[in-house]
């Protein structure tokens, strides 16, 4: 049976950056939510703040995009999930996590051709659907439907009412410059002219959280994957990423972006950039557990092995992914990760030795590291 609910606080003018959309999910006794069936649907309008004319609907000449792997998920900064007022997961940096997961499961041809992902506004040509084909008053909207990558959709069995009697899911919306970017250059004639713009605004309308529920007499044990984000910075030849793990984890996955490219309309804020110089003289990569133990008793000195371990940390598909593609790994799908034995409350340290010869003027740019601990809970 199909079910749906609207946000608890309805906004006639729609939801936009930094808003929080709260959904309450209650089902009747003797029923269960089908695992992996929860979707968010609605309408999206995108506008730019032009130098002359102010806020206006975008045109094809604005060359605006969502991240091709993430699509509409880009507008969700975080998702908080609670059951009976107890937090199950609070995933920050949500869009980046979706990008990393899809790098491990899809190739670019699938991203561009999948009907499911087209509904999520994914693909390298999403500049076109963003223009909108539904007109309301003076705004143009495009419809979307996406499958959020959060704990309730990562359960290994149905979510029975007796275990999940009162669920609240809260989506915090990202800023326009976090979610969207343009191919145009800052010093281009277009951006210097009257049609140039300095800011991106978006609105979500008719938003619903949907799911499928079935009759189910008894509850079964449920395991759910959950994510924990830690953010740190690297900017010198010897850098350490140190984190303390939560209870019950089995892998760590990290992606990077230069600080200078964040929060700019001229760069993809979810880009997963390569850390160069790990394979040159003196360069290396190593993970330590509790300062002494390690699953790999040697330093990794080549990018092929780095990519293989990163793919495993994301439980990726070795036959279809972007991480082991050398060209895409250099361009947009680099990361560092390790699959570990199931453990808890450990101190993990990733040691990066970077040869600065790989960078212009031997200067390593400051890079933000997004470290996701892949954990799980049982109910």
C-alpha positions as CSV (number, residue, x, y, z in Angstrom):
1,X,0.0,0.0,0.0
2,X,1.3,3.4,-1.0
3,X,1.5,6.0,1.8
4,X,2.7,9.6,2.0
5,X,3.0,12.6,4.4
6,X,3.7,16.3,4.0
7,X,6.1,18.3,6.1
8,X,4.7,19.2,9.5
9,X,5.1,22.9,8.9
10,X,3.7,23.7,5.5
11,X,5.0,26.8,3.7
12,X,2.9,28.3,1.0
13,X,5.8,29.9,-0.7
14,X,7.9,26.7,-0.6
15,X,11.1,25.6,1.1
16,X,14.5,27.1,0.3
17,X,18.0,27.2,1.6
18,X,18.6,26.5,5.3
19,X,15.0,25.5,5.8
20,X,14.2,22.3,7.7
21,X,11.6,20.0,6.4
22,X,10.2,17.7,9.2
23,X,8.2,14.6,8.4
24,X,6.4,12.4,11.0
25,X,5.9,8.8,9.9
26,X,3.3,6.7,11.8
27,X,1.8,3.5,10.6
28,X,-0.9,1.2,12.1
29,X,-0.2,-1.8,14.3
30,X,0.4,-5.0,12.3
31,X,2.0,-3.1,9.4
32,X,5.6,-2.5,8.3
33,X,7.4,-0.1,5.9
34,X,9.0,-1.9,3.1
35,X,12.8,-1.7,3.3
36,X,14.3,0.8,0.8
37,X,10.9,2.2,-0.3
38,X,11.0,5.7,1.2
39,X,11.2,8.5,-1.4
40,X,11.0,12.3,-1.4
41,X,9.1,13.9,-4.3
42,X,8.2,17.5,-5.2
43,X,8.9,20.3,-7.6
44,X,12.1,22.4,-8.0
45,X,12.5,25.9,-9.2
46,X,15.9,27.5,-9.7
47,X,16.6,31.2,-10.1
48,X,19.6,33.5,-10.3
49,X,20.1,37.0,-8.9
50,X,21.1,39.0,-11.9
51,X,23.1,42.2,-11.9
52,X,20.2,43.8,-13.8
53,X,16.7,42.6,-13.0
54,X,17.3,40.8,-9.7
55,X,15.8,37.2,-9.2
56,X,14.9,35.6,-12.5
57,X,14.3,32.1,-13.8
58,X,17.4,30.5,-15.2
59,X,18.1,30.1,-18.9
60,X,20.2,27.7,-20.9
61,X,22.9,30.4,-21.1
62,X,23.3,30.4,-17.4
63,X,24.8,26.9,-17.7
64,X,23.7,25.8,-14.2
65,X,24.2,22.2,-13.0
66,X,23.7,19.9,-10.1
67,X,26.4,17.4,-9.4
68,X,25.9,14.7,-12.1
69,X,26.1,11.9,-9.6
70,X,24.0,13.4,-6.9
71,X,21.3,15.4,-8.6
72,X,18.5,16.6,-6.4
73,X,20.2,15.1,-3.3
74,X,22.5,18.1,-3.6
75,X,19.9,20.3,-2.0
76,X,19.9,18.3,1.2
77,X,22.7,19.3,3.5
78,X,21.9,16.8,6.3
79,X,19.3,14.3,7.3
80,X,18.4,13.6,10.9
81,X,16.4,10.5,11.7
82,X,14.7,9.8,15.1
83,X,12.6,7.0,16.4
84,X,10.6,7.7,19.6
85,X,12.7,10.8,20.1
86,X,15.9,8.8,20.0
87,X,18.4,9.6,17.2
88,X,19.2,6.8,14.8
89,X,21.3,8.8,12.4
90,X,22.4,12.4,11.9
91,X,24.2,12.4,8.6
92,X,26.0,15.6,7.7
93,X,27.6,16.3,4.4
94,X,24.8,14.2,2.9
95,X,25.3,15.1,-0.8
96,X,29.0,14.3,-0.8
97,X,28.2,10.9,0.8
98,X,25.8,10.2,-2.0
99,X,28.4,11.1,-4.6
100,X,31.0,8.8,-3.0
101,X,28.5,5.9,-2.8
102,X,27.5,6.3,-6.5
103,X,31.2,6.5,-7.6
104,X,31.5,3.0,-6.2
105,X,28.3,1.5,-7.8
106,X,27.8,3.1,-11.2
107,X,29.7,4.1,-14.3
108,X,29.0,7.4,-16.1
109,X,27.0,5.7,-18.8
110,X,24.6,4.3,-16.2
111,X,24.3,7.7,-14.5
112,X,23.4,9.4,-17.8
113,X,20.9,6.7,-19.0
114,X,19.1,5.3,-15.9
115,X,15.5,6.3,-15.8
116,X,15.5,6.1,-12.0
117,X,18.5,8.5,-11.8
118,X,16.9,10.8,-14.4
119,X,14.0,11.3,-11.9
120,X,16.6,12.4,-9.4
121,X,18.0,15.0,-11.9
122,X,21.3,13.2,-12.3
123,X,23.5,13.1,-15.4
124,X,26.0,15.4,-17.1
125,X,23.1,17.1,-19.0
126,X,21.0,18.1,-16.0
127,X,21.4,21.7,-17.1
128,X,18.3,21.1,-19.4
129,X,15.7,19.7,-16.9
130,X,16.7,22.5,-14.4
131,X,15.1,25.0,-16.8
132,X,11.7,23.5,-15.8
133,X,8.6,22.5,-17.8
134,X,5.9,23.3,-15.3
135,X,4.8,26.9,-15.0
136,X,3.3,28.4,-11.9
137,X,2.8,32.1,-11.8
138,X,6.2,33.5,-12.9
139,X,8.2,30.5,-11.9
140,X,9.2,27.4,-13.9
141,X,9.4,24.0,-12.0
142,X,10.7,20.5,-12.7
143,X,9.4,17.5,-10.9
144,X,11.7,15.1,-9.0
145,X,11.5,11.9,-7.1
146,X,14.5,10.6,-5.2
147,X,15.5,7.7,-2.9
148,X,17.3,9.2,0.1
149,X,20.4,7.3,1.1
150,X,19.8,7.3,4.9
151,X,19.4,4.6,7.6
152,X,15.7,3.8,7.0
153,X,16.4,3.0,3.4
154,X,19.6,1.0,4.3
155,X,17.7,-1.5,6.5
156,X,18.1,-5.2,5.7
157,X,14.4,-5.9,6.5
158,X,11.0,-4.2,6.8
159,X,10.5,-1.6,9.5
160,X,7.7,-3.0,11.7
161,X,5.4,-0.7,13.5
162,X,6.2,-2.3,16.9
163,X,9.8,-1.2,16.5
164,X,9.3,2.0,14.6
165,X,6.0,3.5,16.1
166,X,6.9,7.2,15.7
167,X,9.6,8.2,13.2
168,X,10.7,11.7,12.5
169,X,12.9,12.5,9.5
170,X,14.3,16.1,9.2
171,X,15.9,17.4,6.0
172,X,18.0,20.5,6.3
173,X,18.3,22.3,3.0
174,X,21.7,23.5,1.6
175,X,22.6,27.0,0.3
176,X,22.2,27.5,-3.4
177,X,26.0,27.7,-3.9
178,X,26.4,24.5,-2.0
179,X,24.0,22.6,-4.3
180,X,24.4,24.3,-7.8
181,X,27.4,25.5,-9.9
182,X,28.0,27.0,-13.3
183,X,30.3,26.1,-16.2
184,X,30.8,29.9,-16.8
185,X,34.0,31.6,-15.8
186,X,33.9,34.5,-13.4
187,X,35.6,36.8,-15.9
188,X,33.5,35.7,-18.9
189,X,31.7,38.3,-21.0
190,X,28.3,36.8,-20.0
191,X,29.0,37.1,-16.2
192,X,30.3,40.7,-16.8
193,X,27.2,41.7,-18.6
194,X,23.7,42.6,-17.5
195,X,22.7,38.9,-17.4
196,X,25.6,38.0,-15.1
197,X,24.6,36.8,-11.6
198,X,26.2,36.5,-8.2
199,X,23.9,34.1,-6.4
200,X,21.7,31.1,-6.9
201,X,18.3,30.6,-5.3
202,X,16.0,27.6,-5.4
203,X,12.5,26.6,-4.1
204,X,10.9,23.3,-3.4
205,X,7.2,23.0,-3.7
206,X,4.6,20.1,-3.1
207,X,7.2,18.1,-1.1
208,X,6.1,14.7,0.2
209,X,7.8,11.8,1.9
210,X,6.4,8.6,0.4
211,X,6.8,4.9,1.2
212,X,5.2,1.5,0.7
213,X,3.8,-0.4,3.6
214,X,2.6,-4.0,3.9
215,X,0.7,-6.2,6.4
216,X,3.2,-8.0,8.7
217,X,2.2,-9.9,11.8
218,X,5.5,-9.9,13.7
219,X,8.6,-7.9,13.8
220,X,12.0,-9.2,12.7
221,X,15.5,-8.1,13.7
222,X,16.7,-5.1,11.6
223,X,20.2,-3.9,10.9
224,X,20.7,-0.4,9.4
225,X,23.8,1.2,8.0
226,X,24.5,4.6,9.5
227,X,27.2,7.3,8.6
228,X,29.2,9.5,10.9
229,X,31.1,12.5,9.4
230,X,34.3,14.1,10.6
231,X,35.8,17.1,8.8
232,X,39.6,18.0,8.9
233,X,42.1,19.8,6.8
234,X,45.4,18.8,5.2
235,X,47.9,21.4,3.9
236,X,51.5,20.0,4.3
237,X,53.7,17.2,3.3
238,X,53.0,15.0,6.3
239,X,49.3,15.1,7.3
240,X,47.3,12.9,9.7
241,X,43.6,12.4,9.7
242,X,42.6,11.3,13.2
243,X,39.1,10.1,14.3
244,X,37.6,8.2,17.1
245,X,35.1,5.7,15.9
246,X,31.6,5.0,17.2
247,X,30.3,1.7,18.4
248,X,30.2,-1.0,15.7
249,X,31.9,0.2,12.5
250,X,33.5,-1.7,9.6
251,X,35.0,0.9,7.2
252,X,36.3,4.4,6.8
253,X,35.9,6.4,3.5
254,X,37.4,9.9,2.9
255,X,37.1,12.4,0.0
256,X,38.7,15.8,-0.5
257,X,38.3,19.2,-2.1
258,X,40.5,22.3,-2.2
259,X,39.3,24.9,0.3
260,X,39.5,27.6,-2.3
261,X,36.8,25.8,-4.4
262,X,34.2,25.6,-1.7
263,X,31.2,27.8,-1.5
264,X,31.7,29.3,-5.0
265,X,29.2,29.2,-7.9
266,X,32.1,28.5,-10.2
267,X,33.0,25.1,-8.7
268,X,31.2,21.9,-7.9
269,X,31.0,21.9,-4.0
270,X,30.7,18.1,-4.0
271,X,33.7,17.4,-6.2
272,X,36.0,14.6,-4.9
273,X,39.5,15.9,-5.8
274,X,42.7,14.0,-6.0
275,X,45.5,14.3,-3.4
276,X,48.6,14.3,-5.6
277,X,52.1,13.3,-4.8
278,X,51.4,10.1,-2.9
279,X,53.2,8.0,-5.5
280,X,56.3,10.1,-5.9
281,X,59.6,9.9,-4.0
282,X,58.8,10.0,-0.3
283,X,55.0,9.9,-0.8
284,X,52.9,7.2,0.8
285,X,49.7,6.3,2.6
286,X,49.1,4.3,5.7
287,X,46.3,3.6,8.2
288,X,47.0,2.9,11.9
289,X,44.5,1.6,14.4
290,X,45.0,2.6,18.1
291,X,48.5,4.0,17.1
292,X,50.0,0.6,16.4
293,X,47.8,-2.0,14.7
294,X,47.1,-1.9,10.9
295,X,45.3,-4.1,8.4
296,X,47.9,-3.3,5.8
297,X,51.5,-3.9,7.2
298,X,53.2,-1.6,4.7
299,X,52.9,1.9,3.2
300,X,50.7,2.2,0.0
301,X,52.7,4.0,-2.7
302,X,50.6,3.7,-5.8
303,X,47.1,5.0,-6.8
304,X,45.8,1.7,-8.1
305,X,46.0,0.1,-4.7
306,X,44.7,3.3,-3.1
307,X,41.6,3.2,-5.4
308,X,41.1,-0.6,-4.8
309,X,41.0,0.0,-1.0
310,X,38.7,3.0,-1.3
311,X,36.3,1.0,-3.5
312,X,36.2,-1.8,-0.9
313,X,35.5,0.7,1.9
314,X,32.3,1.7,0.1
315,X,31.3,-1.9,-0.6
316,X,31.7,-1.0,-4.3
317,X,31.1,-3.0,-7.5
318,X,34.5,-4.0,-8.9
319,X,32.9,-4.5,-12.4
320,X,31.1,-1.2,-12.6
321,X,32.4,1.9,-10.8
322,X,34.2,5.2,-11.4
323,X,36.9,4.8,-8.7
324,X,39.1,2.3,-10.6
325,X,38.8,4.3,-13.8
326,X,42.1,6.2,-13.9
327,X,40.8,9.1,-15.9
328,X,37.7,9.7,-13.6
329,X,39.8,9.0,-10.5
330,X,42.1,11.8,-11.4
331,X,39.2,14.1,-12.3
332,X,36.3,13.6,-9.9
333,X,36.2,10.2,-8.1
334,X,39.3,10.1,-5.9
335,X,39.2,9.1,-2.3
336,X,41.0,7.2,0.5
337,X,39.4,4.4,2.4
338,X,39.8,1.1,4.1
339,X,37.5,-1.9,4.9
340,X,38.2,-3.0,8.4
341,X,37.2,-5.8,10.8
342,X,34.1,-5.0,12.7
343,X,35.1,-3.2,15.8
344,X,34.1,-0.3,18.1
345,X,35.6,2.7,19.9
346,X,38.9,2.7,18.1
347,X,41.3,5.5,17.3
348,X,42.0,5.6,13.5
349,X,44.8,7.6,11.9
350,X,45.3,7.9,8.2
351,X,48.9,9.1,7.5
352,X,49.4,10.9,4.2
353,X,53.0,11.6,3.0
354,X,52.7,14.0,0.1
355,X,55.5,15.0,-2.3
356,X,55.0,18.7,-3.0
357,X,56.7,18.3,-6.4
358,X,53.3,17.2,-7.7
359,X,51.9,20.7,-7.2
360,X,52.8,24.1,-8.9
361,X,55.6,25.9,-7.0
362,X,55.8,23.0,-4.6
363,X,52.9,24.4,-2.7
364,X,50.3,22.0,-1.4
365,X,46.9,23.7,-1.4
366,X,44.8,23.5,1.8
367,X,42.2,20.7,1.3
368,X,39.2,19.8,3.3
369,X,38.9,16.1,4.1
370,X,35.4,14.6,4.7
371,X,35.8,11.4,6.7
372,X,32.8,9.1,6.9
373,X,32.8,6.2,9.4
374,X,30.5,3.5,8.0
375,X,28.7,2.0,11.0
376,X,25.6,0.1,11.7
377,X,22.9,-0.4,14.4
378,X,20.6,-3.3,15.2
379,X,17.0,-3.1,16.4
